Structures are given as C-alpha cells and as structure tokens.
Amino acid sequence: MKMLETATLGGGCFWCVEAVMLPLRGVERVVSGFSGGHVKNPSYREVCTGRTGHAEVVQVTFDAEQISYADVLHVFFATHDPTSLNRQGADVGEHYRSVILTHDDAQRETAEAVIAELEADRVFDRPIVTQVVPFEAFYPAEAYHQDYFANNPAQPYCQAVIAPKVAKLRKHYLDKLTPA
C-alpha cells in the first residue's frame, strides 16, 4: 500500500527543482507552479513581476514507504543554495526564494530538524535562509513549464544551470534514484 505525501518546495527556478525531484525513487509526480503569495491563479508573467508574493515551487507527490520527507529535503538542500536570500545564481527576486511550505506540523518539525542538522554540521559556509511556512495554496504553472528539462535538454539554461544540478544529484544520491 502506498503512503502518498506531498512536499511543496521552492529553491529558485522551478525547472531546476523539478529536474532533481523527478528521478527520485518513490516520487510519483512533480508539478511546477506557484505558492506563498496573495494572488489567486497567477501567471508566470505575473509572478516574475515580483508583485504577487509567490515563489516558484514544485509540488512533489511521493511514496513515503520508498523515500522519506527528510530524504526529499536533504536532496532539496543539496541541489540549491539555501544561503542566498531571494536568488539562485543569476535568477534574482523574491519569487526565487528558498522556501519549504509545510502541509502539517510533522513536516514543519522535520524541516526545522533538517535545517538544524545542516547548520550544526556546518554544511554551508553561511546561515541557511530557507523559509519554513505553512502551505496555503498551490497554482500550477503553464503547461510549457512542466517537465521542462526533459523536454528542452539542449536549451542553454538547461545545459548551464540544470544539468550540473542533475549531475550532482546522480553523484551524491545514486542510491535514492529510480533505476534507469
């Protein structure tokens, strides 16, 4: 029996987070979209203005019998920079913030524990600025944003930004990936 759970995570461009979440063993579905703002059903164009309050996020549906929420978070932290406020590399703005939108108290406690562990282990040179906030709503992005890396592997952004994150995932988390 599957124990499906949902994680909502923002780590900069949703194309990047989607690309590293999709190959994980136990992940059933990843949808790119927007969360954490005050505008209902925003478009990508609206979110990019910075006036909606939303972050680019992914909703990850996963089987908790195959991968834990904590493991999902460890991959999330390892494949983006959680120490950069409102930016990931050249992607700048509040909509690129690092954020975990928790669906219940257990997720909040796990997120806080993982962050505390990473801080105690001094995994990063600077403090983690990832927000941990309650989930309220999720709005899927337009269809062309879904499965972006898989559908556009030769696109320059995919080659320069996403491919290295996927390579890092394969190098450090091979045991967590779905066999090819």
Beta strands, then each sheet from edge to edge (+ up, - down):
strand 1: 4-11
strand 2: 27-35
strand 3: 55-63
strand 4: 87-88
strand 5: 91-92
strand 6: 98-102
strand 7: 131-134
strand 8: 138-140
sheet 1: 7+ 6+ 1- 3+ 2- 8+
sheet 2: 4+ 5-
end
